Amino acid sequence: MQAFQILAGILNLGNLEFFSTEDEEELRLEGDEPLLAAARQLRLPLEQLRQGLLRRKVVTGRDAIETYLRLDQARAARDGLSRMLYGRLFDWLIQRMNDGLEISNGHHPDGKEGRPNGTAPRLLGILDISGFESFATNSLEQLLINLSNEELQLQFNEAVFKSEIEDCLKEGIDLGATIQYEDNSDVVALIDGRGGMLDMLDEELAMPKATDATFVNKVLKAHSPSERLIVPKFQGTVGFGIQHYAATVTYSCDGFLEKNADRLPLETVADLLQASELPLLQEIGQSLEQAQRTSSPQRGRQSRSATCRFRNSLRQLMAKIQASETHYVRCIKPNAQNRPKEFTSVMVHEQLRYSGVLEAVRIRKQGFSCRMLFEEFLLRYRCLTLLAPGSSDRGATVQKLLEWAAEKLAVPGLPQYGNTKVFLREVTHDALEMHRTAAAKVAILQMQRLIRGARLRRRLRPISLQLHQISSWLRGSMPEAQMPFFTRFQSLEALEVELHELTERLQKVSSHNVDFPIPMLQRAAGAHRRLAAEVAVLRQLKNCIEQSADAEALTLALAEAQHVLGAAEVPLMARCRKRLQDLQLQKPLCEAMTAVLNSRDVVQARQLVEMLQQAGLDPLSSQWLPELAGGQLQTELCALVEAEELRLQRL
């Protein structure tokens, strides 16, 4: 709760505004509401806080005179008090968390068992550092943040480079000068080295009449030969540029000395905080008073500068990182709107560049980006032999496999062979992966073929006998190409037997619900349709020959038979043609004889008898179609003629 109260008080302090009287002899507040709220939240004496923000004590000899602050001094005191409170609160929170996590004397602070005495402490640290910063206006804060990023990038490069070298030396591989990376140690030396920018900034604190401009002039004069320092184009510019590993940043040095001075915001700040009713502020006030008593004038102002404290903290951090096993996690923000499924490529590219990921990838790609144990390499790439039919060497060594791949598959690159690993450059690894993908496709197709075949055979096992019988029938009964089945079996009865047999076998197969295509069954189904069509037309022909006296029906049946059977010599078709011819000849004669018998016209009767005799038809001839009763009609017609002749003879 105290932390929230202090934060609320800091926010109210930020709302304070000052103004000077017309004669500029007095400094006053523009309203007391923010001051009252801040004093209430911080539990500070109101008048003591007011006097600390508006007045200061000037000691001359034995006399002490209180005078009003200038407007800029009052604003600086307000901001300085807010920053100091926030910084001390942050340090206090970190210390509380570390105390709660610390394991000492074999026990946790809550009484649980911890590590045994005499063993080295274990540390799991998470470093969440600000990314590289480059704004429209960059000040001392950005310089210090970018310095920490330069230090971490230097450590990261050395770690990556060192791991590359150690791994290669362990395997007996001499990299020589194959790995080159952008060394940013000169940037670190320019900023944080002996005689660097921050050293010169600390020295300016002890110099009389030092200003931000004098600091910039000294930096430009001392470090202008450095390629990393960007000299401003116009003289008198209080600033400079630095070419960092990620980008070039221009810094505005206005306020550098004031920010680095790290003075207490108020002369009586220690007494003011000790007068608070909040225990946490009392503790902060006591620590400030103790620090004032223990500070030595011989150490100078440099030990109390903001940059000095930051550099000491950074060195401690780097010492911990050097002594630890580091793992890097790069968090990339995809877009500035915090929306899902949106990707801003420019923004992501800048983050990758500023965080050093692109540089790390470039360093790794210069060397052997892929290194694999011999066993792992053979296990992964032995399948390449599938791409060359006839290659069956499954026990080849790594070197033989790579030589074979370079010869047969044109894999580029010169791999290096260590004691237990093979080292591959990116171009070689990419080519191997491409060919491995192609080999995997070949292997997958082969496995699919085998698995599908096995599954099909297992599903076809219950109907294997029927399939075998159908296959035998197709081999033994199928006629030559495009020929009807009648040419093979020569009779309707034989075709009906074959159709019945094939139908039964196909029905037995279909009863097992075969829901996948089988080429043999498709051929058998086609043969069944052809055979059924031939049997149908032949039956129709037979029925027409035996029963029909309709010439049109005979013509249609004959046309269908010719369509199905083609030009094959079929006796039923010949009989059908003969019957059609007889029907076309005899039917008109029978109709004429019926008409003459009804009319009892003897003359026409004699003419018809003569026509029948010329056609070779007699009453007892087998040529007459039974359905037409032509023989009986001819007998009656002849009887009519004979009766007329007898009558005439009697006359």
C-alpha positions as CSV (number, residue, x, y, z in Angstrom):
1,M,0.0,0.0,0.0
2,Q,2.9,2.4,0.8
3,A,4.2,1.9,-2.8
4,F,0.9,3.0,-4.3
5,Q,0.7,6.0,-1.9
6,I,4.2,7.1,-3.0
7,L,3.3,6.6,-6.7
8,A,0.2,8.8,-6.2
9,G,2.2,11.4,-4.5
10,I,4.8,11.5,-7.3
11,L,2.0,12.0,-9.8
12,N,0.7,14.9,-7.8
13,L,4.1,16.4,-7.6
14,G,4.3,16.4,-11.4
15,N,1.2,18.6,-11.4
16,L,2.9,21.4,-9.5
17,E,3.3,24.7,-11.5
18,F,5.3,27.8,-10.4
19,F,5.2,31.5,-11.3
20,S,7.4,34.5,-10.3
21,T,6.1,37.8,-9.1
22,E,6.5,40.8,-11.4
23,D,9.7,41.9,-9.7
24,E,10.9,38.3,-9.7
25,E,11.8,38.5,-6.1
26,E,9.3,35.8,-5.0
27,L,8.3,32.4,-6.3
28,R,4.8,31.1,-5.7
29,L,2.7,28.1,-6.6
30,E,-0.2,28.2,-9.1
31,G,-2.7,26.7,-6.7
32,D,-2.2,24.6,-3.6
33,E,-4.4,21.6,-4.6
34,P,-1.6,19.4,-6.1
35,L,0.7,20.3,-3.2
36,L,-2.0,19.4,-0.6
37,A,-2.7,16.1,-2.5
38,A,1.1,15.2,-2.6
39,A,1.6,16.0,1.0
40,R,-1.4,14.0,2.0
41,Q,-0.3,10.9,-0.1
42,L,3.3,11.1,1.1
43,R,2.4,11.9,4.7
44,L,4.8,14.9,4.6
45,P,4.6,18.2,6.6
46,L,2.9,20.6,4.2
47,E,4.9,23.8,5.0
48,Q,8.2,21.9,5.1
49,L,7.5,20.5,1.6
50,R,6.4,23.9,0.3
51,Q,9.5,25.6,1.6
52,G,11.7,22.9,0.2
53,L,10.3,23.5,-3.3
54,L,10.3,27.3,-3.2
55,R,13.3,28.4,-1.1
56,R,16.9,27.4,-0.5
57,K,19.4,28.3,2.2
58,V,22.6,30.1,1.2
59,V,25.5,29.9,3.8
60,T,28.0,32.8,3.8
61,G,30.5,32.4,6.6
62,R,28.6,32.1,9.8
63,D,25.4,33.5,8.4
64,A,22.7,31.6,6.6
65,I,20.3,33.4,4.3
66,E,17.1,31.9,2.8
67,T,16.3,33.0,-0.8
68,Y,13.7,32.1,-3.3
69,L,14.6,29.7,-6.1
70,R,14.5,30.8,-9.7
71,L,11.7,29.4,-11.8
72,D,13.9,26.9,-13.6
73,Q,15.5,25.8,-10.3
74,A,12.1,25.2,-8.8
75,R,11.0,23.1,-11.8
76,A,14.3,21.2,-11.6
77,A,13.7,20.6,-7.9
78,R,10.2,19.3,-8.5
79,D,11.3,16.9,-11.3
80,G,14.4,15.8,-9.3
81,L,12.4,15.0,-6.2
82,S,9.9,13.0,-8.3
83,R,12.7,11.1,-10.1
84,M,14.5,10.4,-6.8
85,L,11.4,9.1,-5.1
86,Y,10.5,6.9,-8.0
87,G,14.1,5.5,-8.4
88,R,14.4,4.8,-4.6
89,L,11.0,3.1,-4.7
90,F,12.1,0.9,-7.6
91,D,15.3,0.0,-5.9
92,W,13.4,-0.9,-2.7
93,L,11.0,-3.1,-4.6
94,I,13.8,-5.0,-6.3
95,Q,15.6,-5.5,-3.0
96,R,12.4,-6.8,-1.4
97,M,12.0,-9.3,-4.2
98,N,15.6,-10.4,-4.0
99,D,15.4,-10.8,-0.3
100,G,12.3,-12.9,-0.6
101,L,14.0,-15.2,-3.2
102,E,17.3,-15.5,-1.5
103,I,18.3,-18.8,0.1
104,S,20.8,-18.5,3.0
105,N,22.2,-21.0,5.5
106,G,20.4,-23.9,3.9
107,H,16.9,-22.5,4.5
108,H,14.4,-20.3,2.7
109,P,13.3,-17.1,4.5
110,D,9.9,-18.9,5.2
111,G,11.7,-21.8,7.0
112,K,11.8,-24.4,4.1
113,E,14.9,-26.4,3.4
114,G,17.2,-24.9,0.9
115,R,20.6,-25.7,-0.5
116,P,23.2,-27.4,1.7
117,N,25.9,-25.3,3.3
118,G,29.1,-24.9,1.4
119,T,27.5,-25.4,-2.1
120,A,27.5,-22.7,-4.7
121,P,24.3,-20.7,-5.0
122,R,22.1,-21.4,-8.0
123,L,20.8,-18.4,-10.0
124,L,18.1,-18.2,-12.6
125,G,18.1,-14.7,-13.8
126,I,15.8,-13.1,-16.5
127,L,17.2,-10.0,-18.1
128,D,14.5,-7.9,-19.7
129,I,16.3,-5.0,-21.3
130,S,15.0,-2.1,-23.3
131,G,15.6,-2.4,-27.0
132,F,17.7,-0.2,-29.1
133,E,16.3,3.4,-29.0
134,S,16.4,6.0,-31.7
135,F,13.9,8.8,-31.4
136,A,13.5,12.2,-33.0
137,T,15.3,13.7,-30.0
138,N,17.8,11.5,-28.1
139,S,19.3,12.5,-24.8
140,L,21.5,11.0,-22.0
141,E,18.9,8.3,-21.2
142,Q,19.0,7.0,-24.8
143,L,22.8,7.0,-24.8
144,L,23.0,4.9,-21.6
145,I,20.3,2.5,-22.9
146,N,22.1,2.1,-26.2
147,L,25.4,1.6,-24.4
148,S,23.8,-1.4,-22.5
149,N,22.6,-2.7,-25.8
150,E,26.1,-2.3,-27.3
151,E,27.6,-4.2,-24.3
152,L,25.1,-7.0,-24.6
153,Q,25.6,-7.2,-28.4
154,L,29.4,-7.4,-27.9
155,Q,28.9,-10.2,-25.4
156,F,26.5,-11.9,-27.7
157,N,28.9,-11.7,-30.6
158,E,31.7,-13.1,-28.5
159,A,29.6,-15.9,-27.2
160,V,28.5,-16.9,-30.7
161,F,31.9,-16.6,-32.1
162,K,33.5,-18.4,-29.2
163,S,31.0,-21.2,-29.5
164,E,31.8,-21.5,-33.2
165,I,35.5,-21.6,-32.6
166,E,35.3,-24.0,-29.7
167,D,33.0,-26.4,-31.5
168,C,35.2,-26.5,-34.6
169,L,38.5,-26.8,-32.6
170,K,37.0,-29.7,-30.6
171,E,36.2,-31.5,-33.9
172,G,39.6,-30.7,-35.3
173,I,38.4,-28.1,-37.9
174,D,40.5,-25.0,-38.6
175,L,38.2,-22.1,-39.5
176,G,41.0,-19.7,-40.2
177,A,39.6,-16.4,-41.3
178,T,36.3,-17.8,-42.6
179,I,34.2,-16.1,-39.9
180,Q,34.0,-12.4,-39.9
181,Y,31.6,-10.2,-37.9
182,E,31.1,-6.6,-37.2
183,D,33.1,-5.9,-34.0
184,N,31.4,-3.1,-31.9
185,S,34.0,-3.0,-29.2
186,D,35.2,0.4,-30.7
187,V,31.7,1.8,-30.0
188,V,31.8,0.6,-26.4
189,A,35.3,2.1,-26.0
190,L,34.1,5.4,-27.5
191,I,31.3,5.7,-24.9
192,D,32.5,3.7,-21.9
193,G,36.2,3.3,-22.4
194,R,39.1,5.0,-20.6
195,G,38.9,8.6,-21.7
196,G,35.6,8.0,-23.4
197,M,32.5,10.1,-23.5
198,L,31.2,9.2,-20.1
199,D,34.5,9.7,-18.4
200,M,34.7,13.2,-20.0
201,L,31.1,13.9,-18.9
202,D,32.1,13.0,-15.3
203,E,35.2,15.2,-15.5
204,E,33.0,18.1,-16.6
205,L,31.2,18.0,-13.2
206,A,34.3,19.0,-11.4
207,M,35.2,21.8,-13.9
208,P,34.1,25.3,-13.1
209,K,31.9,27.0,-15.6
210,A,31.4,23.7,-17.4
211,T,28.4,23.6,-19.8
212,D,26.9,21.1,-22.2
213,A,28.6,22.9,-25.1
214,T,32.1,22.6,-23.5
215,F,31.5,18.9,-23.0
216,V,30.5,18.5,-26.7
217,N,33.6,20.4,-27.8
218,K,35.9,18.2,-25.8
219,V,34.3,15.0,-27.1
220,L,34.6,16.2,-30.7
221,K,38.2,17.3,-30.2
222,A,39.3,14.1,-28.5
223,H,37.3,11.5,-30.6
224,S,36.9,13.1,-34.0
225,P,39.3,10.5,-35.6
226,S,36.9,7.7,-34.7
227,E,34.7,6.4,-37.5
228,R,31.9,5.8,-35.1
229,L,31.6,9.5,-34.1
230,I,29.4,11.6,-36.4
231,V,30.5,15.3,-36.2
232,P,27.6,17.7,-36.6
233,K,27.5,19.7,-39.9
234,F,27.0,23.1,-38.2
235,Q,29.4,24.5,-35.6
236,G,27.9,25.3,-32.3
237,T,25.5,22.4,-32.3
238,V,25.3,20.9,-28.9
239,G,25.2,17.4,-29.9
240,F,26.8,14.6,-32.0
241,G,26.0,11.3,-33.6
242,I,27.2,7.8,-33.0
243,Q,27.2,5.0,-35.5
244,H,25.9,2.1,-33.4
245,Y,25.8,-1.5,-34.6
246,A,22.1,-1.2,-35.3
247,A,21.8,2.3,-36.7
248,T,23.2,5.8,-36.5
249,V,21.7,7.9,-33.7
250,T,22.0,11.7,-33.2
251,Y,22.1,12.8,-29.6
252,S,21.1,16.2,-28.3
253,C,23.4,17.0,-25.3
254,D,21.2,19.8,-23.8
255,G,20.9,18.9,-20.1
256,F,23.6,16.2,-20.1
257,L,25.5,17.8,-17.2
258,E,22.4,18.5,-15.1
259,K,21.1,14.9,-15.6
260,N,24.6,13.5,-14.8
261,A,25.1,15.6,-11.6
262,D,22.8,13.3,-9.6
263,R,22.4,15.9,-6.9
264,L,19.8,15.7,-4.2
265,P,16.8,17.6,-5.5
266,L,16.4,19.5,-2.2
267,E,19.0,20.4,0.4
268,T,16.7,19.2,3.2
269,V,15.3,16.2,1.4
270,A,16.7,13.7,4.0
271,D,15.1,15.6,6.9
272,L,11.9,16.0,4.9
273,L,11.5,12.3,4.2
274,Q,12.4,11.4,7.8
275,A,9.5,13.6,8.9
276,S,7.0,11.5,6.8
277,E,4.6,9.2,8.6
278,L,5.3,6.5,6.0
279,P,7.9,4.0,7.2
280,L,9.2,3.5,3.7
281,L,9.9,7.2,3.2
282,Q,11.5,7.3,6.6
283,E,13.8,4.5,5.6
284,I,14.7,6.3,2.3
285,G,15.4,9.5,4.3
286,Q,17.7,7.6,6.7
287,S,19.6,6.0,3.8
288,L,20.1,9.4,2.2
289,E,21.4,10.9,5.5
290,Q,23.8,8.0,6.0
291,A,25.0,8.3,2.4
292,Q,25.7,12.1,3.0
293,R,27.7,11.3,6.2
294,T,29.8,8.5,4.6
295,S,30.5,10.3,1.3
296,S,34.2,11.4,1.1
297,P,35.1,14.7,-0.6
298,Q,38.4,13.1,-1.8
299,R,36.5,10.8,-4.0
300,G,35.2,13.8,-6.0
301,R,31.9,14.2,-7.8
302,Q,32.5,11.4,-10.2
303,S,31.5,8.7,-7.7
304,R,28.1,10.5,-7.3
305,S,27.3,10.9,-11.0
306,A,24.3,9.2,-12.6
307,T,26.5,7.7,-15.4
308,C,29.0,6.3,-12.8
309,R,26.2,4.5,-11.0
310,F,24.8,3.2,-14.3
311,R,28.2,2.0,-15.5
312,N,28.9,0.2,-12.2
313,S,25.5,-1.5,-12.4
314,L,26.2,-2.4,-16.0
315,R,29.6,-3.9,-15.2
316,Q,28.1,-6.0,-12.4
317,L,25.4,-7.2,-14.8
318,M,28.0,-8.1,-17.5
319,A,30.1,-10.0,-14.9
320,K,27.0,-12.1,-14.0
321,I,26.3,-12.7,-17.6
322,Q,29.9,-13.8,-18.3
323,A,29.7,-16.2,-15.4
324,S,26.3,-17.7,-16.4
325,E,25.1,-20.0,-19.1
326,T,23.2,-17.6,-21.3
327,H,20.1,-18.3,-23.4
328,Y,18.6,-15.6,-25.6
329,V,14.9,-15.0,-26.3
330,R,14.1,-12.3,-28.8
331,C,10.5,-10.9,-28.5
332,I,9.3,-9.3,-31.7
333,K,6.3,-7.0,-31.8
334,P,4.4,-7.6,-35.1
335,N,2.5,-4.3,-35.4
336,A,2.1,-1.0,-33.5
337,Q,-1.7,-1.4,-33.2
338,N,-1.5,-4.5,-30.9
339,R,-3.8,-6.3,-33.3
340,P,-3.8,-10.1,-34.0
341,K,-2.9,-11.5,-37.4
342,E,-1.3,-8.3,-38.6
343,F,2.4,-8.2,-39.7
344,T,4.3,-5.0,-40.4
345,S,7.4,-6.0,-42.2
346,V,9.3,-2.8,-41.8
347,M,8.7,-2.7,-38.1
348,V,9.7,-6.4,-37.6
349,H,12.8,-5.9,-39.7
350,E,13.9,-2.9,-37.6
351,Q,13.4,-5.0,-34.4
352,L,15.5,-7.8,-35.8
353,R,18.2,-5.5,-36.9
354,Y,18.3,-3.5,-33.6
355,S,18.2,-6.6,-31.4
356,G,21.2,-8.1,-33.3
357,V,19.4,-11.1,-34.6
358,L,20.3,-10.4,-38.3
359,E,23.9,-9.9,-37.3
360,A,23.9,-13.2,-35.4
361,V,22.4,-15.0,-38.4
362,R,25.0,-13.5,-40.7
363,I,27.8,-14.6,-38.4
364,R,26.5,-18.1,-38.3
365,K,26.0,-18.3,-42.0
366,Q,29.6,-17.3,-42.7
367,G,30.9,-20.4,-41.0
368,F,29.4,-23.9,-41.1
369,S,25.8,-23.2,-40.2
370,C,24.9,-26.8,-40.0
371,R,26.8,-29.4,-38.0
372,M,25.5,-32.9,-37.4
373,L,26.8,-36.0,-35.8
374,F,27.8,-38.7,-38.3
375,E,25.0,-41.0,-37.0
376,E,22.4,-38.2,-37.3
377,F,23.6,-37.3,-40.8
378,L,23.4,-40.8,-42.1
379,L,20.0,-41.3,-40.5
380,R,18.6,-38.1,-42.1
381,Y,20.2,-38.2,-45.6
382,R,20.6,-41.9,-46.3
383,C,17.3,-41.7,-48.1
384,L,19.0,-39.7,-50.9
385,T,20.0,-43.0,-52.5
386,L,16.3,-43.5,-53.4
387,L,16.7,-40.8,-56.1
388,A,19.2,-43.0,-58.0
389,P,17.8,-46.4,-59.0
390,G,20.2,-49.2,-58.4
391,S,21.8,-47.5,-55.4
392,S,21.5,-50.0,-52.5
393,D,24.5,-49.0,-50.3
394,R,22.9,-48.4,-46.9
395,G,26.1,-48.7,-45.0
396,A,28.0,-45.8,-46.7
397,T,30.0,-43.4,-44.6
398,V,29.2,-39.7,-44.4
399,Q,32.1,-38.9,-46.7
400,K,31.0,-41.4,-49.4
401,L,27.5,-40.3,-49.2
402,L,28.4,-36.6,-49.7
403,E,30.8,-37.5,-52.5
404,W,28.0,-39.5,-54.2
405,A,25.6,-36.7,-53.7
406,A,28.0,-34.2,-55.2
407,E,28.5,-36.5,-58.3
408,K,25.0,-37.8,-58.8
409,L,22.9,-34.9,-57.5
410,A,25.2,-32.0,-58.1
411,V,25.2,-30.9,-54.4
412,P,27.5,-27.9,-54.1
413,G,29.9,-26.9,-51.3
414,L,32.9,-28.3,-49.6
415,P,32.0,-30.0,-46.3
416,Q,34.5,-30.5,-43.5
417,Y,34.7,-33.7,-41.5
418,G,35.5,-33.6,-37.8
419,N,36.0,-36.3,-35.3
420,T,32.4,-36.9,-34.6
421,K,30.5,-34.3,-36.8
422,V,30.2,-33.2,-40.3
423,F,30.3,-29.4,-40.9
424,L,28.2,-28.1,-43.8
425,R,27.8,-24.6,-45.2
426,E,24.3,-23.2,-45.8
427,V,24.4,-23.8,-49.6
428,T,25.2,-27.5,-49.1
429,H,22.7,-28.0,-46.4
430,D,19.9,-26.3,-48.4
431,A,20.7,-28.6,-51.4
432,L,20.7,-31.7,-49.3
433,E,17.3,-30.7,-47.7
434,M,15.9,-30.1,-51.2
435,H,16.9,-33.5,-52.4
436,R,15.8,-35.1,-49.2
437,T,12.4,-33.7,-49.7
438,A,12.3,-35.2,-53.2
439,A,13.5,-38.5,-51.9
440,A,10.9,-38.4,-49.2
441,K,8.2,-38.0,-51.8
442,V,9.5,-41.1,-53.6
443,A,9.6,-43.0,-50.4
444,I,6.1,-41.8,-49.4
445,L,4.7,-42.9,-52.8
446,Q,6.3,-46.3,-52.4
447,M,5.0,-46.7,-48.9
448,Q,1.5,-45.6,-50.0
449,R,1.6,-48.1,-52.8
450,L,2.6,-51.0,-50.5
451,I,0.2,-50.0,-47.7
452,R,-2.7,-49.5,-50.1
453,G,-1.9,-52.9,-51.8
454,A,-1.8,-54.7,-48.4
455,R,-5.1,-53.1,-47.3
456,L,-6.7,-53.9,-50.6
457,R,-5.6,-57.5,-50.4
458,R,-6.8,-57.8,-46.8
459,R,-10.2,-56.4,-47.8
460,L,-10.4,-58.7,-50.9
461,R,-9.5,-61.8,-49.0
462,P,-13.2,-62.9,-48.4
463,I,-14.0,-62.6,-52.1
464,S,-10.7,-63.8,-53.5
465,L,-12.3,-67.1,-54.8
466,Q,-15.0,-65.2,-56.7
467,L,-12.4,-62.7,-58.1
468,H,-10.2,-65.6,-59.2
469,Q,-13.2,-67.2,-60.9
470,I,-14.1,-63.9,-62.6
471,S,-10.6,-63.5,-63.7
472,S,-10.5,-67.0,-65.2
473,W,-13.8,-66.4,-66.9
474,L,-12.5,-63.2,-68.5
475,R,-9.4,-64.9,-69.7
476,G,-11.3,-67.9,-71.1
477,S,-14.6,-66.4,-72.3
478,M,-13.8,-62.9,-73.6
479,P,-13.9,-62.8,-77.4
480,E,-11.4,-61.0,-79.5
481,A,-11.4,-57.2,-79.4
482,Q,-14.7,-55.6,-80.3
483,M,-16.2,-58.9,-81.4
484,P,-19.6,-60.1,-80.0
485,F,-19.8,-63.0,-77.6
486,F,-21.9,-64.9,-80.1
487,T,-18.8,-65.5,-82.3
488,R,-17.3,-67.5,-79.4
489,F,-20.4,-69.4,-78.1
490,Q,-22.4,-69.7,-81.4
491,S,-25.8,-70.2,-79.7
492,L,-28.3,-68.4,-77.5
493,E,-28.4,-71.2,-75.0
494,A,-24.7,-71.1,-74.5
495,L,-24.8,-67.3,-74.1
496,E,-27.6,-67.6,-71.5
497,V,-25.5,-70.1,-69.5
498,E,-22.5,-67.8,-69.5
499,L,-24.6,-64.8,-68.5
500,H,-26.1,-66.7,-65.6
501,E,-22.7,-67.8,-64.4
502,L,-21.2,-64.3,-64.6
503,T,-24.2,-62.7,-63.0
504,E,-24.0,-65.1,-60.0
505,R,-20.3,-64.4,-59.5
506,L,-20.7,-60.6,-59.7
507,Q,-23.6,-60.7,-57.2
508,K,-21.5,-62.6,-54.7
509,V,-18.7,-59.9,-55.0
510,S,-21.2,-57.1,-54.7
511,S,-22.7,-58.6,-51.5
512,H,-19.4,-57.7,-49.7
513,N,-19.9,-54.0,-50.3
514,V,-16.7,-53.4,-52.3
515,D,-16.7,-49.6,-52.3
516,F,-13.4,-49.0,-54.2
517,P,-12.7,-49.5,-57.9
518,I,-11.2,-52.8,-59.1
519,P,-10.1,-52.8,-62.7
520,M,-10.9,-56.5,-63.2
521,L,-14.4,-56.0,-61.8
522,Q,-14.9,-53.0,-64.1
523,R,-13.9,-55.2,-67.1
524,A,-16.3,-57.9,-65.9
525,A,-19.1,-55.5,-65.4
526,G,-18.6,-54.2,-69.0
527,A,-18.5,-57.8,-70.3
528,H,-21.7,-58.5,-68.4
529,R,-23.5,-55.6,-70.0
530,R,-22.4,-56.6,-73.5
531,L,-23.3,-60.2,-72.9
532,A,-26.7,-59.3,-71.4
533,A,-27.4,-57.0,-74.4
534,E,-26.6,-59.9,-76.9
535,V,-28.8,-62.3,-75.0
536,A,-31.6,-59.8,-75.0
537,V,-31.6,-59.1,-78.7
538,L,-31.3,-62.8,-79.6
539,R,-34.2,-63.6,-77.4
540,Q,-36.2,-60.9,-79.1
541,L,-35.3,-62.3,-82.5
542,K,-36.3,-65.8,-81.4
543,N,-39.6,-64.6,-80.1
544,C,-40.3,-62.6,-83.2
545,I,-39.5,-65.5,-85.4
546,E,-41.7,-67.9,-83.5
547,Q,-44.7,-65.7,-82.7
548,S,-44.8,-62.4,-84.5
549,A,-46.5,-61.8,-87.9
550,D,-45.8,-58.0,-87.7
551,A,-43.3,-56.9,-90.3
552,E,-42.5,-53.7,-88.5
553,A,-41.7,-55.6,-85.3
554,L,-39.5,-58.0,-87.2
555,T,-37.7,-55.0,-88.8
556,L,-37.0,-53.3,-85.4
557,A,-35.8,-56.5,-83.9
558,L,-33.5,-57.1,-86.8
559,A,-32.1,-53.5,-86.6
560,E,-31.4,-53.9,-82.8
561,A,-29.6,-57.2,-83.4
562,Q,-27.5,-55.7,-86.1
563,H,-26.6,-52.8,-83.8
564,V,-25.5,-55.1,-81.0
565,L,-24.0,-58.0,-83.0
566,G,-22.6,-56.0,-85.9
567,A,-21.7,-58.0,-88.9
568,A,-21.5,-61.3,-87.2
569,E,-23.1,-64.3,-88.9
570,V,-26.0,-65.2,-86.6
571,P,-28.5,-67.9,-87.8
572,L,-31.4,-66.2,-85.9
573,M,-30.8,-63.1,-87.9
574,A,-30.9,-65.1,-91.2
575,R,-34.1,-66.8,-90.1
576,C,-35.6,-63.4,-89.2
577,R,-34.7,-62.0,-92.6
578,K,-36.3,-65.1,-94.3
579,R,-39.4,-64.8,-92.2
580,L,-39.6,-61.0,-93.0
581,Q,-39.3,-61.8,-96.7
582,D,-42.0,-64.5,-96.5
583,L,-44.3,-62.3,-94.6
584,Q,-43.9,-59.4,-97.0
585,L,-44.8,-61.9,-99.9
586,Q,-47.5,-64.0,-98.3
587,K,-49.5,-61.5,-96.4
588,P,-50.7,-59.5,-99.5
589,L,-51.7,-62.9,-101.1
590,C,-53.6,-64.0,-98.1
591,E,-55.4,-60.7,-97.9
592,A,-56.3,-61.0,-101.7
593,M,-57.5,-64.6,-101.3
594,T,-59.7,-63.6,-98.4
595,A,-61.3,-60.8,-100.4
596,V,-62.0,-63.1,-103.5
597,L,-63.5,-65.8,-101.2
598,N,-65.8,-63.2,-99.7
599,S,-66.8,-61.8,-103.1
600,R,-67.0,-65.3,-104.8
601,D,-65.4,-63.8,-107.9
602,V,-64.4,-66.8,-110.0
603,V,-62.4,-64.9,-112.5
604,Q,-60.2,-63.3,-109.9
605,A,-60.0,-66.7,-108.2
606,R,-58.6,-68.3,-111.3
607,Q,-56.0,-65.4,-111.6
608,L,-54.9,-65.9,-108.0
609,V,-54.6,-69.6,-108.4
610,E,-52.4,-69.1,-111.4
611,M,-50.2,-66.5,-109.5
612,L,-49.9,-69.0,-106.5
613,Q,-48.8,-71.8,-109.0
614,Q,-46.2,-69.5,-110.6
615,A,-44.9,-68.6,-107.1
616,G,-44.5,-72.3,-106.3
617,L,-47.1,-72.3,-103.6
618,D,-49.6,-75.1,-103.1
619,P,-52.0,-75.8,-100.3
620,L,-49.8,-78.4,-98.8
621,S,-46.5,-76.4,-99.1
622,S,-44.5,-75.9,-96.0
623,Q,-43.5,-72.4,-97.2
624,W,-46.8,-71.0,-96.0
625,L,-46.5,-69.2,-92.6
626,P,-48.8,-71.0,-90.1
627,E,-50.0,-67.7,-88.6
628,L,-51.4,-66.5,-92.0
629,A,-53.3,-69.8,-92.8
630,G,-52.4,-69.4,-96.4
631,G,-52.6,-73.1,-97.3
632,Q,-56.2,-73.3,-96.1
633,L,-57.2,-70.1,-98.0
634,Q,-55.5,-71.6,-101.1
635,T,-57.5,-74.8,-100.7
636,E,-60.7,-73.0,-100.4
637,L,-59.8,-70.8,-103.4
638,C,-59.0,-73.9,-105.5
639,A,-62.3,-75.5,-104.4
640,L,-64.2,-72.4,-105.6
641,V,-62.5,-72.6,-109.0
642,E,-63.1,-76.4,-109.4
643,A,-66.8,-76.0,-108.4
644,E,-67.2,-73.3,-111.0
645,E,-65.6,-75.6,-113.7
646,L,-67.9,-78.5,-112.8
647,R,-70.9,-76.3,-113.1
648,L,-69.8,-75.1,-116.5
649,Q,-69.3,-78.7,-117.7
650,R,-72.8,-79.7,-116.6
651,L,-74.2,-76.9,-118.6
